[in-house]
Amino acid sequence: MKSVMTSDQEHCYFCHAPTTMTHAIFGGPSYECHAMQDGLWIPICWKCKVEIHNERSQRTIFSLRRKAQLIFEETHSNDEFRKRYGKDFL
């Protein structure tokens, strides 16, 4: 499924370099699978992938999760989100 987080699938979400991989907004074995199915992922380059997993990027990760939840809840309920992803980020 295409990302619903951005319309530009060819460039890194953060720095606009060519995309080298995808990053699921929600991690963990089952959450990552759901995120990919729901289009809750971003195109990303290797450099930004490393940086997003740096402890200093926790605010960025939380912001992405809030945005993903808002997008998901455009077509689903808050209860469905919490059941699917285990937490509420709003």
N, C-alpha and C positions, 0 to 999 in steps of 0.2 A: 504494500500500500504506500502511496505517496505520503510525504510528511504533510500534516495539516498545520504545522508550526510555521512554515514558510513556503512561499511559492517558488523560490529559487532553489532547486535541488542540485544544481551544478556547482555552487560555491559555498564555502564555509559560512555558517551562520554568523560567526563572530568577525572574521578578518577578510572574508570574501575571496580567499585563495581558492584554487580548485579543490573540490571535495575529494577526499581520499577514503572516507569511511562514514558510517552513521553513528549517532550517539542516541541511545534510548533515554528518554527523560526520566524514566523510573527504572532502577536497577533491581537486581535479584533475579533468580531463575524464572519465577512465574511473572513478576511484574514487567520484566524486560520483554518477554514474549507478548504480553498484553499491549504494552506500549507500541511495539512494532506493528501489531495487528491493527491498532487504533490510529496509527499514523502519528503517534506522539513521540517523534524522534526528530533530530536535526541532522543535516549534512554538516560535516566537520572535517577540518584538516588535521594532520597528525600533531602539529604543534599545539593547536587549541585543544585537542583531545587530552594531551598530557597536562596542559594548564588547567583544564576543567576538573581534573582529579586531584589537583593541588588543594590542600586544606584552605588556602586563602580564597578559594572560589565558592565557598559554601553559600554566600549570598546570591551568586549567579545561579547556582543549582536550585536554590529555593525559588528564585524568581521564575526560572523555566518551569518548575513544577506548578507554580500558581497559574502561569499562562496556560499550561497544558490542561489543568483542571477546568479553567474557564472555558476553553475550547470544547472539552469533552462534555461539559454541562450545557452546552448549547443544544445538544441533542439527547442528553441523558440526565437523570436526576442525580442529586448529590449523594443519595443513598447508593445508587449504582456505582458511582465513582469510588466511594469508600469501600464497598464490597470488592471492587475490582483491584484497587490499589492500596487498600489497607489503612489509609490515612486521609485526612482533609487538610489541604494546604491553604485554604482561604481564611 
